[in-house]
Amino acid sequence: MALTQKELDTYEYKLKKRGFRRDDVLMHTCPDCEAKAVLTYLMAGRHGGRDIRLCLECGRARSWRSGAGLEERVEDPDFDLVTFLR
């Protein structure tokens, strides 16, 4: 299920509103559908942060959390982007 431009615009607006920014302008390879269509968003602060990777081709979103100091990232296995952005 490829994301529509309207869905992507909505997600990006809501992510930006929560303090996320695009990590880089390059598209990365999706581990699920193997398309080079993954956007990376990042939010980092003094008390930790979160990385979100969103595949534009299959629609899968994955997220990693990090604690203070940003040394260790832990994947959030039950992450749901729609629920997160409500």
N, C-alpha and C positions, 0 to 999 in steps of 0.2 A: 504494500500500500504506500505509494509515493505521496509525500506531503504536497498539498496545494500551496500556492504562494500566499493565499489568505491565511492558512493555518500557520505557516512559517512566520508571517508578519505578526500574527497574534502572539505566538510563542516568544518571539524576540522582544516584542513590546513588554510582555509580562516579565520576562527574565531581566530586561534592562531596569524595569521598575523595582525589582528586588535586588539590584546591585550587581548583576552579572554583566560581563562584557565578553566579546569574542576573544578567544585566546590567540588565534592567528587567522590569516586569510586563506590558508591552504585547506583543501578538503583531504580528509584522511580515509583510509580503507575501513569499511565496516566488517567486523569479524563474523557477522551473521550472513549477510547477503553478498559480501565481498565486492561491493560497489565502492568506488572512490567518491563517497558522498556524505561524509561525516563532518559536521560542524562541532567545534569545541567551544564551550562557554565556561567562564571561570569567575569565581568570587572568592577573594581571599581577604582576611582581616587579621587582626591581632589574636583573636581567639579561635582561629581555624578557617576553614574554607570548604568549598564544594566545587567539583568539576562536573560538567554535564556534557555528554557526547550524544548528539542527535543525528541519526541517519536520515537523509532526505529521501532516500530510495525506499527503504523498508519501514521507516517510521519508528524504529526502535530507539529508545532513549536509555542511556546508562548513566549512573552517577557514582562518584567517589567522594567521600568526606575525609577531611584531614583535621587533626586537632591543632592545638596551639603550637606554633613553631613550624608547622607544615611539613614535618619530617616524614610522617607515615600516612599514606592514603589507604582507605578501606572502602571497598566497593559496597554500595547499598543494593543488595540483591533484590529487594522488593520495591525498587524505585519506580514510580509511575509519574511521568511528567505532567499529565493532565491534572492529577490529584495535587501534585506539588504546586502547580500554578493557580489553584483556586483561591 
